Amino acid sequence: MSEHHRPVPRVGMVGGGQLARMTHQAGIALGVDFRVLAGSPSDSAARVCGDVHLGDDRGRDDLLAFAKSCDVLTFDHEHVPEPVLREIEEAGARVRPSRAALEHAQDKLRMRTRAEELGVPCPRWRMVTALGQIEAFAGETGWPVVLKAARGGYDGKGVWVAADSAQAREVLERAAENGVQLLAEERVSFRRELAVQVARSPYGQLAVYPVVETVQRDGICREVIAPAPGLDDEKATAAQQLAIDLAHALNVAGVLAVELFETDRGVVVNELAMRPHNSGHWTMDGARTSQFEQHLRAVLDLPLGSPRSTAPYTVMANVLGGEDPAVYERYIHVMAKDPEAKVHFYGKQVRPGRKIGHVNVAGEDPADLLARARDAASYLRGDQG
Amino acid sequence: MSEHHRPVPRVGMVGGGQLARMTHQAGIALGVDFRVLAGSPSDSAARVCGDVHLGDDRGRDDLLAFAKSCDVLTFDHEHVPEPVLREIEEAGARVRPSRAALEHAQDKLRMRTRAEELGVPCPRWRMVTALGQIEAFAGETGWPVVLKAARGGYDGKGVWVAADSAQAREVLERAAENGVQLLAEERVSFRRELAVQVARSPYGQLAVYPVVETVQRDGICREVIAPAPGLDDEKATAAQQLAIDLAHALNVAGVLAVELFETDRGVVVNELAMRPHNSGHWTMDGARTSQFEQHLRAVLDLPLGSPRSTAPYTVMANVLGGEDPAVYERYIHVMAKDPEAKVHFYGKQVRPGRKIGHVNVAGEDPADLLARARDAASYLRGDQG
């Protein structure tokens, strides 16, 4: 075989964010060709990847050309329009996850409908187009009501919490102006939020990760504790089985993240993501196979890697941008204080509240690990020192 | 700070081999800018790195220009000529390790001389320029005698074993023709080969990894077992101390690998390398901080990461090229058979005997891990199936 032959497949990832960046990192070890479609050379993945195609990662022409240049197409985000996905598939490209699978992560209405058919526990929900429908729904569930855009959203948001009829009207009117279809969902009274990740290959092999606890503040994931402390084995297994069943039923290829609420009556499904996900960043330093390697193995239809944990607990804390962008100057303190902390930076411009990196800490005691991960992330943000 | 400012340092690595490739991988997490000087776009590191400068990685002009474009210069190999290193340092570049440190990895004569001054145990050795000197040396140590080129070598080799005077004459004559200075060394009767890696920062911080056993066949490292099985604590600590002392005395910045022979009278130093080293590839899946991340932290003068093992044992096996270059087609078997095996490929063209990747397996039982790592590597080479 000459050097001009390409003996390994080329995976093309749509989108140049941090998920593509970390997938590239995993692809280096596998020795596969990894190409990214990024909007700008300063995108997180474009800054480190050897094979960057600049273009519109939601635009038909760029996507079609990009897909043609790759053996397998996969995604850093879920924003590729469905008609474009259909066209790419019809042109013969291997799209993983497929359009038919991906629509359940793109469209909350389809996801809820399908989950209900499958008997998967969900919050009570209803498609709503008029205020009267929301009010009737609130009559059953009580206020506040969670209103979600089925696809996309407006004003940079896709979820709103309406405390009363007046707030609901406002959301509804803006949604109508923006051509956005809404769902009403009950505001679930939960003990905590959980997540499960499962990888599935086209061959049908599955590998499921431990159930994790995710901690959100102001609607942003802040910490993940793997495994979820104090979750009994039976509940954990049930949550894993739910994710497995969903991955099979939706014919997922790649990694599926299932976000869950833990309630008094068991878990209910909040959201789905069909790509590497923030709730799985802990696997980079806490599992035998990271979610990024696993995603690549799955979309390439290679046998999956062991999802086994390599430490009793691993805690991840997201690093959000603060006021002071000089993150690197704070490395010295964080690294000196905790030589076990694993810092992962995304090479993104610092903006307040933006996810710019994460820290993993693995060990025995989840409370200690959480304190250390939080401390490192908060120092890197610039809250201390 | 605008997007046009570069808030993180740029590390430049000289040489586009697999060590640069894996250092790039570690640099992605640290979020530092990593630039590589490679001879060809098909070089192992050049295939995956986002910032590749093509040029002669041993040539004065290209090296000087490259050094100027980076905040810190470091190395994938030890072949940059000393006068060029001197010129780069005189131009004000931060060279880590420095020319003065690096010469002990480049020149075996200087290394032996310095090690002797430091009281570090070495094989008996002598600088030799005439057959009579070799014969006299063999009179003390017995035949065979190991002849080594102080720098470089000829016919692609730098070490020869002379069984008798006639063979020694042949090596000596070819060395003289090629302007190569020779050392004679006793052939050490060893139980096994060991290695220790230590990282040192310019600030003077040190982090030492466990002592490992290295298994060579036909002069090529084939397996590494971390830690070296059955090595008692006292001997292990002494070997680590020896590496620490050498790193301090030679003023190393970066990772230093010390290759050792374990003999009945203790350990003796075989070779030094001042860069990430094959004996440390196990750290990618078996230590909290990989040697590649550690090297970057050291040359950037950041606090070092924990060198702690994350499993009782980790075994690495090199994958050598075989007759059949279709390595990727064999992934499916290796990954299906052992979901815990970590495959690392270098993206290099397959040539018989060439190191094209490695496999790490971590766990409890070194014999089991060794069998599995060997099996995976041998399958990937194409010896089975």
Boltz contact constraints between the chains, C-beta under 6 A:
constraints:
  - contact:
      token1: [A, 1]
      token2: [B, 325]
      max_distance: 6.0
  - contact:
      token1: [A, 3]
      token2: [B, 349]
      max_distance: 6.0
  - contact:
      token1: [A, 7]
      token2: [B, 328]
      max_distance: 6.0
  - contact:
      token1: [A, 8]
      token2: [B, 328]
      max_distance: 6.0
  - contact:
      token1: [A, 25]
      token2: [B, 25]
      max_distance: 6.0
  - contact:
      token1: [A, 25]
      token2: [B, 28]
      max_distance: 6.0
  - contact:
      token1: [A, 28]
      token2: [B, 25]
      max_distance: 6.0
  - contact:
      token1: [A, 28]
      token2: [B, 48]
      max_distance: 6.0
  - contact:
      token1: [A, 29]
      token2: [B, 344]
      max_distance: 6.0
  - contact:
      token1: [A, 31]
      token2: [B, 345]
      max_distance: 6.0
  - contact:
      token1: [A, 31]
      token2: [B, 347]
      max_distance: 6.0
  - contact:
      token1: [A, 47]
      token2: [B, 50]
      max_distance: 6.0
  - contact:
      token1: [A, 48]
      token2: [B, 28]
      max_distance: 6.0
  - contact:
      token1: [A, 48]
      token2: [B, 50]
      max_distance: 6.0
  - contact:
      token1: [A, 49]
      token2: [B, 50]
      max_distance: 6.0
  - contact:
      token1: [A, 50]
      token2: [B, 47]
      max_distance: 6.0
  - contact:
      token1: [A, 50]
      token2: [B, 48]
      max_distance: 6.0
  - contact:
      token1: [A, 50]
      token2: [B, 49]
      max_distance: 6.0
  - contact:
      token1: [A, 50]
      token2: [B, 50]
      max_distance: 6.0
  - contact:
      token1: [A, 288]
      token2: [B, 340]
      max_distance: 6.0
  - contact:
      token1: [A, 302]
      token2: [B, 331]
      max_distance: 6.0
  - contact:
      token1: [A, 302]
      token2: [B, 335]
      max_distance: 6.0
  - contact:
      token1: [A, 303]
      token2: [B, 335]
      max_distance: 6.0
  - contact:
      token1: [A, 303]
      token2: [B, 336]
      max_distance: 6.0
  - contact:
      token1: [A, 305]
      token2: [B, 339]
      max_distance: 6.0
  - contact:
      token1: [A, 306]
      token2: [B, 339]
      max_distance: 6.0
  - contact:
      token1: [A, 306]
      token2: [B, 340]
      max_distance: 6.0
  - contact:
      token1: [A, 310]
      token2: [B, 310]
      max_distance: 6.0
  - contact:
      token1: [A, 325]
      token2: [B, 1]
      max_distance: 6.0
  - contact:
      token1: [A, 328]
      token2: [B, 7]
      max_distance: 6.0
  - contact:
      token1: [A, 328]
      token2: [B, 8]
      max_distance: 6.0
  - contact:
      token1: [A, 331]
      token2: [B, 302]
      max_distance: 6.0
  - contact:
      token1: [A, 335]
      token2: [B, 302]
      max_distance: 6.0
  - contact:
      token1: [A, 335]
      token2: [B, 303]
      max_distance: 6.0
  - contact:
      token1: [A, 336]
      token2: [B, 303]
      max_distance: 6.0
  - contact:
      token1: [A, 339]
      token2: [B, 305]
      max_distance: 6.0
  - contact:
      token1: [A, 339]
      token2: [B, 306]
      max_distance: 6.0
  - contact:
      token1: [A, 340]
      token2: [B, 288]
      max_distance: 6.0
  - contact:
      token1: [A, 340]
      token2: [B, 306]
      max_distance: 6.0
  - contact:
      token1: [A, 344]
      token2: [B, 29]
      max_distance: 6.0
  - contact:
      token1: [A, 345]
      token2: [B, 31]
      max_distance: 6.0
  - contact:
      token1: [A, 347]
      token2: [B, 31]
      max_distance: 6.0
  - contact:
      token1: [A, 349]
      token2: [B, 3]
      max_distance: 6.0
